[in-house]
């Protein structure tokens, strides 16, 4: 796999929550941190995602906001 994104985080699918159109996928990283993504049901099926399977969270953002109270 070759990607232009610099943030590729390897983990394990922890949970998948089905909606009518979208799926919420929770990926647990090695340090216990969880990354949550909303993807289409079609994408979830095409990727063969299932709880316990390895997966990558690929993050590519053109901007990141920072906030404080």
VODREN-466990 format. One record per residue: x, y, z of N, C-alpha, C in turn; residue in one letter. Coordinates in nm, 2 decimals, padded with zeros to 4 digits, always signed. Layout:
<nodes>
+--------+--------+--------+--------+--------+--------+--------+--------+--------+---------+
|   n_c1 |   n_c2 |   n_c3 |  ca_c1 |  ca_c2 |  ca_c3 |   c_c1 |   c_c2 |   c_c3 | residuo |
+--------+--------+--------+--------+--------+--------+--------+--------+--------+---------+
|      X |      Y |      Z |      X |      Y |      Z |      X |      Y |      Z |       A |
...
+--------+--------+--------+--------+--------+--------+--------+--------+--------+---------+
</nodes>
This chain:
<nodes>
+--------+--------+--------+--------+--------+--------+--------+--------+--------+---------+
|   n_c1 |   n_c2 |   n_c3 |  ca_c1 |  ca_c2 |  ca_c3 |   c_c1 |   c_c2 |   c_c3 | residuo |
+--------+--------+--------+--------+--------+--------+--------+--------+--------+---------+
| +00.08 | -00.12 | +00.00 | +00.00 | +00.00 | +00.00 | +00.09 | +00.12 | +00.00 |       X |
| +00.07 | +00.21 | -00.09 | +00.14 | +00.34 | -00.10 | +00.04 | +00.45 | -00.10 |       X |
| +00.06 | +00.55 | -00.01 | -00.03 | +00.66 | +00.01 | +00.04 | +00.79 | +00.02 |       X |
| -00.02 | +00.90 | -00.01 | +00.04 | +01.03 | +00.00 | +00.02 | +01.08 | +00.14 |       X |
| -00.08 | +01.02 | +00.22 | -00.11 | +01.07 | +00.35 | +00.01 | +01.03 | +00.44 |       X |
| +00.04 | +01.12 | +00.53 | +00.16 | +01.09 | +00.62 | +00.11 | +01.03 | +00.75 |       X |
| -00.01 | +01.04 | +00.79 | -00.06 | +00.98 | +00.91 | -00.13 | +00.85 | +00.89 |       X |
| -00.06 | +00.74 | +00.90 | -00.12 | +00.61 | +00.88 | -00.10 | +00.53 | +01.02 |       X |
| -00.21 | +00.51 | +01.08 | -00.20 | +00.45 | +01.22 | -00.26 | +00.31 | +01.21 |       X |
| -00.18 | +00.21 | +01.25 | -00.22 | +00.07 | +01.24 | -00.29 | +00.03 | +01.37 |       X |
| -00.40 | -00.04 | +01.36 | -00.47 | -00.08 | +01.48 | -00.56 | -00.20 | +01.45 |       X |
| -00.65 | -00.23 | +01.54 | -00.75 | -00.34 | +01.52 | -00.89 | -00.28 | +01.53 |       X |
| -00.98 | -00.34 | +01.45 | -01.12 | -00.29 | +01.45 | -01.17 | -00.34 | +01.59 |       X |
| -01.22 | -00.25 | +01.67 | -01.27 | -00.27 | +01.80 | -01.43 | -00.29 | +01.80 |       X |
| -01.49 | -00.20 | +01.72 | -01.64 | -00.20 | +01.72 | -01.68 | -00.15 | +01.58 |       X |
| -01.80 | -00.20 | +01.53 | -01.86 | -00.15 | +01.41 | -02.01 | -00.13 | +01.45 |       X |
| -02.05 | +00.00 | +01.43 | -02.19 | +00.03 | +01.46 | -02.26 | +00.06 | +01.33 |       X |
| -02.37 | -00.01 | +01.29 | -02.43 | +00.01 | +01.17 | -02.54 | +00.11 | +01.18 |       X |
| -02.55 | +00.20 | +01.07 | -02.66 | +00.29 | +01.06 | -02.73 | +00.25 | +00.93 |       X |
| -02.83 | +00.33 | +00.89 | -02.90 | +00.30 | +00.77 | -02.82 | +00.31 | +00.64 |       X |
| -02.72 | +00.40 | +00.64 | -02.64 | +00.42 | +00.52 | -02.49 | +00.41 | +00.56 |       X |
| -02.45 | +00.47 | +00.68 | -02.31 | +00.48 | +00.72 | -02.28 | +00.38 | +00.83 |       X |
| -02.16 | +00.35 | +00.85 | -02.11 | +00.27 | +00.96 | -02.01 | +00.35 | +01.04 |       X |
| -02.01 | +00.33 | +01.17 | -01.91 | +00.40 | +01.26 | -01.81 | +00.29 | +01.29 |       X |
| -01.69 | +00.31 | +01.26 | -01.58 | +00.21 | +01.28 | -01.49 | +00.26 | +01.38 |       X |
| -01.47 | +00.18 | +01.49 | -01.37 | +00.22 | +01.60 | -01.25 | +00.13 | +01.58 |       X |
| -01.13 | +00.20 | +01.56 | -01.01 | +00.13 | +01.55 | -00.92 | +00.16 | +01.67 |       X |
| -00.88 | +00.05 | +01.74 | -00.80 | +00.07 | +01.86 | -00.65 | +00.06 | +01.82 |       X |
| -00.57 | +00.16 | +01.86 | -00.43 | +00.16 | +01.83 | -00.35 | +00.08 | +01.93 |       X |
| -00.23 | +00.06 | +01.91 | -00.15 | -00.02 | +02.00 | -00.14 | +00.04 | +02.14 |       X |
| -00.14 | +00.17 | +02.15 | -00.13 | +00.23 | +02.29 | -00.27 | +00.25 | +02.36 |       X |
| -00.37 | +00.19 | +02.30 | -00.51 | +00.19 | +02.36 | -00.59 | +00.31 | +02.31 |       X |
| -00.54 | +00.40 | +02.24 | -00.61 | +00.51 | +02.19 | -00.71 | +00.46 | +02.08 |       X |
| -00.83 | +00.52 | +02.07 | -00.92 | +00.48 | +01.97 | -00.95 | +00.59 | +01.87 |       X |
| -00.95 | +00.55 | +01.74 | -00.99 | +00.64 | +01.64 | -01.12 | +00.60 | +01.58 |       X |
| -01.21 | +00.69 | +01.56 | -01.34 | +00.66 | +01.51 | -01.36 | +00.73 | +01.38 |       X |
| -01.41 | +00.65 | +01.28 | -01.44 | +00.70 | +01.15 | -01.58 | +00.66 | +01.11 |       X |
| -01.64 | +00.75 | +01.03 | -01.77 | +00.72 | +00.97 | -01.75 | +00.70 | +00.82 |       X |
| -01.79 | +00.58 | +00.77 | -01.77 | +00.54 | +00.64 | -01.90 | +00.48 | +00.58 |       X |
| -01.91 | +00.47 | +00.45 | -02.03 | +00.41 | +00.40 | -02.04 | +00.26 | +00.42 |       X |
| -02.16 | +00.21 | +00.42 | -02.17 | +00.06 | +00.44 | -02.10 | -00.01 | +00.32 |       X |
| -02.11 | +00.05 | +00.20 | -02.05 | -00.01 | +00.09 | -01.90 | -00.02 | +00.11 |       X |
| -01.84 | +00.08 | +00.16 | -01.69 | +00.08 | +00.18 | -01.66 | -00.02 | +00.29 |       X |
| -01.74 | -00.03 | +00.39 | -01.71 | -00.12 | +00.50 | -01.72 | -00.27 | +00.45 |       X |
| -01.82 | -00.29 | +00.37 | -01.83 | -00.43 | +00.31 | -01.71 | -00.46 | +00.21 |       X |
| -01.68 | -00.36 | +00.13 | -01.57 | -00.38 | +00.03 | -01.44 | -00.40 | +00.10 |       X |
| -01.42 | -00.34 | +00.21 | -01.29 | -00.36 | +00.28 | -01.29 | -00.48 | +00.37 |       X |
| -01.40 | -00.54 | +00.38 | -01.41 | -00.67 | +00.46 | -01.39 | -00.64 | +00.61 |       X |
| -01.43 | -00.52 | +00.66 | -01.40 | -00.49 | +00.80 | -01.48 | -00.58 | +00.89 |       X |
| -01.42 | -00.62 | +01.00 | -01.49 | -00.70 | +01.10 | -01.41 | -00.68 | +01.23 |       X |
| -01.49 | -00.69 | +01.34 | -01.42 | -00.68 | +01.47 | -01.31 | -00.78 | +01.49 |       X |
| -01.20 | -00.73 | +01.54 | -01.08 | -00.81 | +01.56 | -00.98 | -00.81 | +01.44 |       X |
| -01.02 | -00.76 | +01.33 | -00.93 | -00.76 | +01.21 | -00.84 | -00.64 | +01.21 |       X |
| -00.72 | -00.65 | +01.16 | -00.63 | -00.54 | +01.16 | -00.68 | -00.44 | +01.05 |       X |
| -00.66 | -00.31 | +01.08 | -00.70 | -00.20 | +00.99 | -00.61 | -00.08 | +01.01 |       X |
| -00.61 | +00.01 | +00.92 | -00.53 | +00.13 | +00.93 | -00.63 | +00.25 | +00.93 |       X |
| -00.60 | +00.35 | +01.02 | -00.67 | +00.48 | +01.02 | -00.57 | +00.57 | +00.94 |       X |
| -00.62 | +00.61 | +00.83 | -00.54 | +00.70 | +00.74 | -00.60 | +00.84 | +00.75 |       X |
| -00.52 | +00.93 | +00.80 | -00.57 | +01.07 | +00.82 | -00.49 | +01.17 | +00.73 |       X |
| -00.57 | +01.23 | +00.65 | -00.52 | +01.34 | +00.56 | -00.61 | +01.46 | +00.57 |       X |
| -00.56 | +01.56 | +00.62 | -00.64 | +01.68 | +00.65 | -00.57 | +01.80 | +00.59 |       X |
| -00.65 | +01.89 | +00.52 | -00.59 | +02.01 | +00.47 | -00.57 | +02.12 | +00.58 |       X |
| -00.65 | +02.10 | +00.69 | -00.63 | +02.20 | +00.80 | -00.67 | +02.13 | +00.93 |       X |
| -00.61 | +02.17 | +01.03 | -00.63 | +02.12 | +01.17 | -00.66 | +02.24 | +01.25 |       X |
| -00.77 | +02.23 | +01.33 | -00.81 | +02.34 | +01.42 | -00.77 | +02.31 | +01.56 |       X |
| -00.72 | +02.41 | +01.63 | -00.69 | +02.40 | +01.77 | -00.77 | +02.49 | +01.85 |       X |
| -00.82 | +02.45 | +01.96 | -00.91 | +02.54 | +02.05 | -00.87 | +02.52 | +02.19 |       X |
| -00.90 | +02.62 | +02.27 | -00.88 | +02.61 | +02.42 | -01.00 | +02.68 | +02.48 |       X |
| -01.03 | +02.65 | +02.61 | -01.13 | +02.71 | +02.68 | -01.09 | +02.85 | +02.73 |       X |
+--------+--------+--------+--------+--------+--------+--------+--------+--------+---------+
</nodes>
